[in-house]
Amino acid sequence: MKVGDLVEHAPHSSGDVHIKALFSGMPGDFKVGLIIKERESFRLVAPDGRKPAWYQVEELKIISKS
C-alpha cells in the first residue's frame, strides 16, 4: 500500500483475533479513501468529504492501486 492508492476501511480483515471479534459484522469507517501519507505500519487516509485519519495497514483493503 502506498500514497495514491484507493482503499476501503475493513477492520474485520485485521490479523488480530481480538480486533476481528470486536469488529466482525460491523461496517468500516469509509468505503473509499485516498492514502495521502505513510508512516511505518500506518497510512493517513482521506475519505471523501471527511477529515483524514490514521489507520493500520491491516485494517485497509486496496480498491485501486495508483
Backbone torsions as a table, in degrees:
resi	resn	phi	psi	omega
1	MET	NA	132.7	-177.9
2	LYS	-142.3	169.9	178.7
3	VAL	-56.0	134.1	-179.7
4	GLY	99.8	-15.6	177.5
5	ASP	-72.2	145.3	172.0
6	LEU	-93.8	132.8	-176.2
7	VAL	-134.2	163.2	174.0
8	GLU	-118.5	143.5	176.2
9	HIS	-81.7	120.0	-178.4
10	ALA	-134.8	75.2	-175.6
11	PRO	-61.5	-26.0	-179.8
12	HIS	-71.8	-10.6	179.3
13	SER	-89.6	2.0	179.1
14	SER	-60.9	150.2	177.8
15	GLY	-78.9	-13.0	-178.7
16	ASP	-78.4	122.5	-177.0
17	VAL	-59.6	-40.7	-178.8
18	HIS	-66.5	-41.2	178.6
19	ILE	-66.4	-42.4	178.1
20	LYS	-57.4	-46.8	-178.3
21	ALA	-64.3	-40.7	-177.9
22	LEU	-67.4	-40.1	-173.5
23	PHE	-104.2	1.6	-178.6
24	SER	-60.7	131.6	179.7
25	GLY	82.7	-7.3	179.7
26	MET	-94.2	142.6	177.2
27	PRO	-72.6	157.5	177.2
28	GLY	-75.8	177.2	179.9
29	ASP	-71.5	-27.3	-178.7
30	PHE	-154.9	158.6	177.9
31	LYS	-93.4	-35.6	-179.5
32	VAL	-138.8	127.3	176.9
33	GLY	-145.0	156.1	-178.7
34	LEU	-108.0	127.3	176.2
35	ILE	-72.9	123.5	-177.4
36	ILE	-115.1	-11.0	178.8
37	LYS	-159.3	149.8	178.5
38	GLU	-120.5	142.0	173.8
39	ARG	-152.5	108.8	-178.8
40	GLU	51.3	-119.7	-178.0
41	SER	-98.0	21.9	-179.9
42	PHE	-120.8	153.5	175.6
43	ARG	-131.7	136.7	174.7
44	LEU	-87.8	119.4	-174.2
45	VAL	-116.6	134.2	176.9
46	ALA	-107.6	98.7	176.0
47	PRO	-72.8	156.1	179.9
48	ASP	-58.5	120.0	174.8
49	GLY	76.4	11.3	-178.7
50	ARG	-131.3	165.8	177.0
51	LYS	-70.3	144.0	176.1
52	PRO	-62.6	150.3	178.6
53	ALA	-146.2	154.6	179.4
54	TRP	-86.0	137.1	177.8
55	TYR	-135.1	147.0	174.0
56	GLN	-71.3	144.6	-178.7
57	VAL	-54.9	-39.1	-176.6
58	GLU	-68.3	-12.6	177.6
59	GLU	-89.4	-6.1	-173.6
60	LEU	-110.3	146.0	178.5
61	LYS	-122.2	127.3	-178.9
62	ILE	-71.4	130.0	175.3
63	ILE	-98.1	-43.9	-178.9
64	SER	-152.3	129.5	178.1
65	LYS	-83.9	147.3	179.3
66	SER	-79.9	NA	NA
